[in-house]
Amino acid sequence: MSSPPQAPPPQRPVRVLLVEDDELMRRSFTVALERYGYRMTAAADGLSGLELFRDESFDLLILDVMLPGLDGIGLCRRVRESSLVPVLMMSARGDGLDVVAGLEAGADDYVVKPVDTYVLVARIRSLLRRATYAPAPEPGRVADGGPTPSDADLLVFGDLTIDTGGLEVCVSGSPVALTPTELKLLLEFAAHPGIVLERHTLLRDVWEYGWDGDSRVVDLCVQRLRGKLGRDRIETVRGFGYKLRR
């Protein structure tokens, strides 16, 4: 007699590190996100946040830009020295200074305070989907047969090689570490080689913006990709967008 099917193990709660110096906002964000099932840890300054990050494991970081001691930009840079964990920056100013600095430091996205909880949760969910992103298996390809890279998995553009099955990227044979957002952006380009992709299309398909978003997140992420893959790999088509050179 066959045994009854086993219930799937409970999903591990997503661990989020929030670094915010405003006590009221810190408590408000913590309570709101815990209601959505996130396991929250909070810090009031950058150095405490860095210590928590180094001592514990987190699935996502939310960093305020203006922090005492070590600001959010500096904290993001320190995180990127050792980790590709998704990072969402929060800024009380909507100007370009904070946005550009945060994205250049390695952040994946940003929101401007005050921010509605549903918007914040939407950005978190989008970041987490990118962090666990895997392309759908092609027809005829065995999806559960284990890691068996084949020629069908490999995309080659000059010295750039992309293993779409193993989600690995190499330049001249050397592995390149990409954040989840950088990887998904590159895969979007690789799925349309030689075709110009407009910024609003990339915002929709990579960042999952359902409304008009800030195209600077695209520009800065492309800039970071160029720094890792080579300046000429992704071409700017002025007035339109970007394309991956074949």
Backbone hydrogen bonds in HBPLUS format (Angstrom, degrees):
<---DONOR---> <-ACCEPTOR-->    atom                        ^
c    i                          cat <-CA-CA->   ^        H-A-AA   ^      H-
h    n   atom  resd res      DA  || num        DHA   H-A  angle D-A-AA Bond
n    s   type  num  typ     dist DA aas  dist angle  dist       angle   num
A0039-ARG N   A0014-VAL O   2.83 MM  25  5.87 167.4  1.84 159.4 162.3     1
A0059-ASP N   A0015-ARG O   2.80 MM  44  5.23 155.1  1.86 137.8 146.3     2
A0016-VAL N   A0039-ARG O   2.96 MM  23  6.09 165.6  1.98 152.3 155.1     3
A0041-THR N   A0016-VAL O   2.95 MM  25  6.25 144.0  2.09 165.8 172.3     4
A0017-LEU N   A0060-LEU O   3.04 MM  43  6.50 160.9  2.07 157.7 162.6     5
A0062-ILE N   A0017-LEU O   2.84 MM  45  6.17 165.3  1.86 163.9 164.6     6
A0018-LEU N   A0041-THR O   2.83 MM  23  6.18 166.2  1.85 163.9 168.1     7
A0043-ALA N   A0018-LEU O   2.86 MM  25  6.33 145.2  1.98 157.9 166.1     8
A0019-VAL N   A0062-ILE O   2.89 MM  43  6.28 163.6  1.92 170.2 175.0     9
A0064-ASP N   A0019-VAL O   2.98 MM  45  6.13 156.6  2.03 168.1 172.6    10
A0020-GLU N   A0043-ALA O   3.02 MM  23  6.40 149.1  2.12 173.8 165.1    11
A0026-ARG N   A0022-ASP O   2.81 MM   4  5.95 159.1  1.85 157.0 164.2    12
A0027-ARG N   A0023-GLU O   2.96 MM   4  6.14 164.7  1.99 151.0 154.0    13
A0028-SER N   A0024-LEU O   2.90 MM   4  6.03 159.0  1.94 146.4 153.3    14
A0029-PHE N   A0025-MET O   2.82 MM   4  5.93 173.3  1.83 157.0 158.0    15
A0030-THR N   A0026-ARG O   3.04 MM   4  6.07 157.5  2.09 141.4 148.5    16
A0031-VAL N   A0027-ARG O   2.94 MM   4  6.09 170.7  1.95 153.8 155.7    17
A0032-ALA N   A0028-SER O   2.99 MM   4  6.08 166.2  2.01 149.6 154.1    18
A0033-LEU N   A0029-PHE O   2.93 MM   4  6.00 166.0  1.95 151.4 155.0    19
A0034-GLU N   A0030-THR O   2.96 MM   4  6.04 151.3  2.04 146.1 154.4    20
A0035-ARG N   A0031-VAL O   3.18 MM   4  6.39 141.6  2.33 143.0 151.9    21
A0036-TYR N   A0033-LEU O   2.99 MM   3  5.11 139.3  2.16  99.0 110.9    22
A0038-TYR N   A0033-LEU O   3.22 MM   5  5.73 158.7  2.27 148.0 141.6    23
A0037-GLY N   A0034-GLU O   2.99 MM   3  5.01 160.1  2.03 105.0 109.8    24
A0049-GLY N   A0045-ASP O   2.99 MM   4  6.20 155.1  2.05 148.9 156.9    25
A0050-LEU N   A0046-GLY O   2.85 MM   4  6.09 152.8  1.92 148.3 155.5    26
A0051-GLU N   A0047-LEU O   3.01 MM   4  6.25 155.6  2.07 145.2 151.4    27
A0052-LEU N   A0048-SER O   2.98 MM   4  6.25 159.6  2.02 149.8 154.9    28
A0053-PHE N   A0049-GLY O   2.91 MM   4  6.11 160.2  1.95 148.5 154.3    29
A0054-ARG N   A0050-LEU O   3.00 MM   4  6.22 152.4  2.07 146.0 152.7    30
A0055-ASP N   A0051-GLU O   3.01 MM   4  6.16 140.1  2.17 142.6 153.4    31
A0055-ASP N   A0052-LEU O   3.17 MM   3  5.09 125.0  2.49  93.4 107.5    32
A0056-GLU N   A0052-LEU O   2.91 MM   4  5.87 146.9  2.02 155.7 161.6    33
A0061-LEU N   A0086-PRO O   3.01 MM  25  6.37 158.3  2.05 154.2 161.2    34
A0088-LEU N   A0061-LEU O   2.84 MM  27  6.17 165.9  1.86 161.3 165.7    35
A0063-LEU N   A0088-LEU O   2.91 MM  25  6.32 155.5  1.97 154.5 162.7    36
A0090-MET N   A0063-LEU O   2.80 MM  27  5.97 149.9  1.89 148.1 147.4    37
A0065-VAL N   A0090-MET O   2.88 MM  25  6.04 142.7  2.01 174.8 171.9    38
A0072-GLY N   A0065-VAL O   2.86 MM   7  4.20 157.6  1.91 128.0 130.1    39
A0070-LEU N   A0068-PRO O   2.91 MM   2  5.76 124.7  2.22 112.9  96.7    40
A0075-LEU N   A0071-ASP O   2.87 MM   4  6.12 159.0  1.92 155.5 162.6    41
A0076-CYS N   A0072-GLY O   2.91 MM   4  6.00 155.4  1.97 141.2 147.3    42
A0077-ARG N   A0073-ILE O   3.06 MM   4  6.38 157.4  2.11 148.4 154.3    43
A0078-ARG N   A0074-GLY O   3.01 MM   4  6.31 155.7  2.07 147.8 154.3    44
A0079-VAL N   A0075-LEU O   2.93 MM   4  6.19 155.7  1.99 150.6 157.4    45
A0080-ARG N   A0076-CYS O   2.94 MM   4  6.18 159.1  1.99 150.9 156.3    46
A0081-GLU N   A0078-ARG O   3.24 MM   3  5.30 147.1  2.35  97.3 106.9    47
A0082-SER N   A0079-VAL O   3.10 MM   3  5.93 161.6  2.14 121.3 125.8    48
A0083-SER N   A0079-VAL O   2.94 MM   4  5.78 134.4  2.15 149.5 162.4    49
A0108-ASP N   A0087-VAL O   2.91 MM  21  5.50 159.4  1.95 145.1 151.8    50
A0089-MET N   A0109-ASP O   3.01 MM  20  6.37 169.9  2.02 146.7 146.1    51
A0111-VAL N   A0089-MET O   2.91 MM  22  6.41 146.2  2.02 154.8 165.1    52
A0091-SER N   A0111-VAL O   3.02 MM  20  6.48 154.1  2.09 154.5 162.7    53
A0113-LYS N   A0091-SER O   2.69 MM  22  5.81 159.3  1.74 142.2 149.7    54
A0100-VAL N   A0096-GLY O   2.87 MM   4  5.77 171.0  1.88 153.2 155.9    55
A0101-ALA N   A0097-LEU O   3.07 MM   4  6.06 164.8  2.09 146.9 151.7    56
A0102-GLY N   A0098-ASP O   2.89 MM   4  5.91 162.5  1.92 148.9 154.0    57
A0103-LEU N   A0099-VAL O   3.03 MM   4  6.21 167.4  2.05 154.7 158.1    58
A0104-GLU N   A0100-VAL O   2.85 MM   4  5.92 157.9  1.90 151.6 158.4    59
A0105-ALA N   A0101-ALA O   3.01 MM   4  6.11 139.5  2.18 138.1 148.4    60
A0107-ALA N   A0102-GLY O   3.12 MM   5  5.68 161.3  2.15 149.4 145.7    61
A0106-GLY N   A0103-LEU O   3.11 MM   3  5.23 151.5  2.20 100.2 109.0    62
A0119-VAL N   A0116-ASP O   3.11 MM   3  5.36 124.9  2.43 102.4 116.0    63
A0120-LEU N   A0116-ASP O   3.05 MM   4  6.38 164.0  2.08 156.8 161.3    64
A0121-VAL N   A0117-THR O   2.84 MM   4  6.06 164.8  1.86 158.3 162.1    65
A0122-ALA N   A0118-TYR O   3.01 MM   4  6.06 149.8  2.11 134.2 142.6    66
A0123-ARG N   A0119-VAL O   3.00 MM   4  6.31 156.2  2.06 151.7 157.2    67
A0124-ILE N   A0120-LEU O   2.98 MM   4  6.24 157.3  2.03 148.9 155.6    68
A0125-ARG N   A0121-VAL O   2.88 MM   4  6.08 166.9  1.90 153.5 156.6    69
A0126-SER N   A0122-ALA O   3.03 MM   4  6.19 155.1  2.09 143.4 150.2    70
A0127-LEU N   A0123-ARG O   2.99 MM   4  6.22 160.1  2.03 147.9 152.9    71
A0128-LEU N   A0124-ILE O   2.94 MM   4  6.20 161.0  1.98 155.7 160.8    72
A0129-ARG N   A0125-ARG O   2.94 MM   4  6.13 149.7  2.03 144.8 152.9    73
A0130-ARG N   A0126-SER O   3.09 MM   4  6.40 154.4  2.15 146.8 153.3    74
A0131-ALA N   A0127-LEU O   2.99 MM   4  6.28 148.0  2.10 143.5 152.9    75
A0132-THR N   A0128-LEU O   3.17 MM   4  6.40 131.7  2.41 139.3 150.0    76
A0132-THR N   A0129-ARG O   3.27 MM   3  5.28 137.9  2.46  95.7 106.7    77
A0133-TYR N   A0130-ARG O   3.20 MM   3  4.77 165.5  2.22 102.3 103.5    78
A0141-ARG N   A0138-GLU O   2.98 MM   3  5.52 162.2  2.01 140.5 142.1    79
A0153-ASP N   A0150-SER O   2.92 MM   3  5.36 147.4  2.02 110.4 120.0    80
A0154-LEU N   A0151-ASP O   3.21 MM   3  5.28 145.6  2.33  99.8 109.4    81
A0164-THR N   A0153-ASP O   2.78 MM  11  5.19 158.9  1.82 160.5 153.2    82
A0155-LEU N   A0162-ILE O   2.81 MM   7  5.02 155.7  1.87 143.1 151.5    83
A0162-ILE N   A0155-LEU O   2.77 MM   7  5.02 160.5  1.81 150.8 157.2    84
A0157-PHE N   A0160-LEU O   2.75 MM   3  5.03 168.7  1.77 156.3 160.3    85
A0160-LEU N   A0157-PHE O   3.02 MM   3  5.03 162.5  2.05 123.0 123.6    86
A0172-SER N   A0159-ASP O   2.83 MM  13  4.88 163.2  1.86 138.4 143.5    87
A0161-THR N   A0170-CYS O   2.90 MM   9  5.19 168.0  1.92 154.1 156.8    88
A0170-CYS N   A0161-THR O   2.91 MM   9  5.19 161.1  1.95 153.1 157.8    89
A0163-ASP N   A0168-GLU O   2.79 MM   5  5.08 174.3  1.80 163.1 164.4    90
A0167-LEU N   A0163-ASP O   2.70 MM   4  5.36 118.0  2.08 138.8 154.6    91
A0168-GLU N   A0163-ASP O   3.17 MM   5  5.08 145.4  2.30 129.9 138.8    92
A0176-VAL N   A0169-VAL O   2.82 MM   7  5.56 152.5  1.90 155.1 151.1    93
A0171-VAL N   A0174-SER O   2.89 MM   3  5.29 155.5  1.95 147.6 147.7    94
A0174-SER N   A0171-VAL O   3.03 MM   3  5.29 166.0  2.05 115.5 117.5    95
A0183-LEU N   A0179-THR O   2.87 MM   4  6.09 161.7  1.91 161.1 166.4    96
A0184-LYS N   A0180-PRO O   2.98 MM   4  6.16 164.3  2.01 147.2 151.3    97
A0185-LEU N   A0181-THR O   2.94 MM   4  6.09 158.9  1.99 149.5 155.5    98
A0186-LEU N   A0182-GLU O   2.94 MM   4  6.15 160.7  1.98 147.5 152.8    99
A0187-LEU N   A0183-LEU O   2.90 MM   4  6.15 159.3  1.94 152.9 158.7   100
A0188-GLU N   A0184-LYS O   2.97 MM   4  6.16 144.3  2.10 141.4 151.0   101
A0189-PHE N   A0185-LEU O   3.04 MM   4  6.41 155.6  2.10 150.2 156.2   102
A0190-ALA N   A0186-LEU O   2.81 MM   4  6.06 160.8  1.84 151.5 157.6   103
A0191-ALA N   A0187-LEU O   2.95 MM   4  6.06 135.9  2.15 137.8 147.7   104
A0192-HIS N   A0189-PHE O   2.94 MM   3  5.30 151.0  2.02 107.9 117.3   105
A0195-ILE N   A0192-HIS O   3.13 MM   3  5.50 161.3  2.17 133.4 134.0   106
A0194-GLY N   A0244-LEU O   2.91 MM  50  5.51 147.2  2.02 147.5 158.0   107
A0197-LEU N   A0242-TYR O   2.74 MM  45  5.44 171.4  1.74 161.7 161.3   108
A0242-TYR N   A0197-LEU O   3.09 MM  45  5.44 160.5  2.13 144.2 144.0   109
A0201-THR N   A0198-GLU O   3.09 MM   3  5.25 125.6  2.40  99.4 113.5   110
A0202-LEU N   A0198-GLU O   3.08 MM   4  6.45 155.3  2.14 152.6 159.4   111
A0203-LEU N   A0199-ARG O   2.85 MM   4  6.14 156.3  1.90 153.1 160.2   112
A0204-ARG N   A0200-HIS O   3.11 MM   4  6.22 149.1  2.21 134.5 141.8   113
A0205-ASP N   A0201-THR O   2.91 MM   4  6.12 165.5  1.93 152.2 156.1   114
A0206-VAL N   A0202-LEU O   2.83 MM   4  5.44 158.5  1.87 145.2 150.3   115
A0209-TYR N   A0203-LEU O   3.04 MM   6  5.72 174.4  2.05 136.6 137.0   116
A0217-VAL N   A0214-ASP O   3.24 MM   3  6.24 163.1  2.27 126.4 128.2   117
A0218-VAL N   A0215-SER O   3.04 MM   3  5.29 127.6  2.32 102.2 115.1   118
A0219-ASP N   A0215-SER O   3.12 MM   4  6.51 164.7  2.14 153.7 156.8   119
A0220-LEU N   A0216-ARG O   2.91 MM   4  5.97 167.7  1.93 151.9 154.6   120
A0221-CYS N   A0217-VAL O   3.14 MM   4  6.08 149.7  2.24 133.0 141.2   121
A0222-VAL N   A0218-VAL O   2.88 MM   4  6.09 159.6  1.92 157.4 163.1   122
A0223-GLN N   A0219-ASP O   2.97 MM   4  6.19 151.3  2.06 139.9 148.3   123
A0224-ARG N   A0220-LEU O   2.99 MM   4  6.28 151.0  2.08 141.5 148.4   124
A0225-LEU N   A0221-CYS O   2.93 MM   4  6.20 155.7  1.99 146.6 153.5   125
A0226-ARG N   A0222-VAL O   2.89 MM   4  6.17 160.2  1.93 153.8 158.7   126
A0227-GLY N   A0223-GLN O   3.10 MM   4  6.38 148.3  2.21 141.2 149.6   127
A0228-LYS N   A0224-ARG O   3.25 MM   4  6.57 132.0  2.50 138.7 150.5   128
A0228-LYS N   A0225-LEU O   2.97 MM   3  5.18 135.7  2.17 101.7 114.3   129
A0229-LEU N   A0225-LEU O   2.76 MM   4  5.90 153.0  1.83 159.7 168.7   130
A0230-GLY N   A0226-ARG O   2.84 MM   4  4.94 149.2  1.94 132.6 137.9   131
A0233-ARG N   A0230-GLY O   3.38 MM   3  5.69 165.3  2.40 111.4 115.6   132
A0245-ARG N   A0233-ARG O   3.05 MM  12  5.71 176.4  2.05 168.2 169.3   133
A0235-GLU N   A0243-LYS O   2.81 MM   8  5.35 154.3  1.87 172.6 167.0   134
A0243-LYS N   A0235-GLU O   2.98 MM   8  5.35 147.9  2.08 145.2 154.4   135
A0237-VAL N   A0241-GLY O   2.86 MM   4  5.33 177.9  1.86 148.8 149.0   136
A0240-PHE N   A0237-VAL O   2.92 MM   3  5.62 156.9  1.98 145.9 148.7   137
A0241-GLY N   A0237-VAL O   3.04 MM   4  5.33 150.4  2.13 141.9 150.0   138
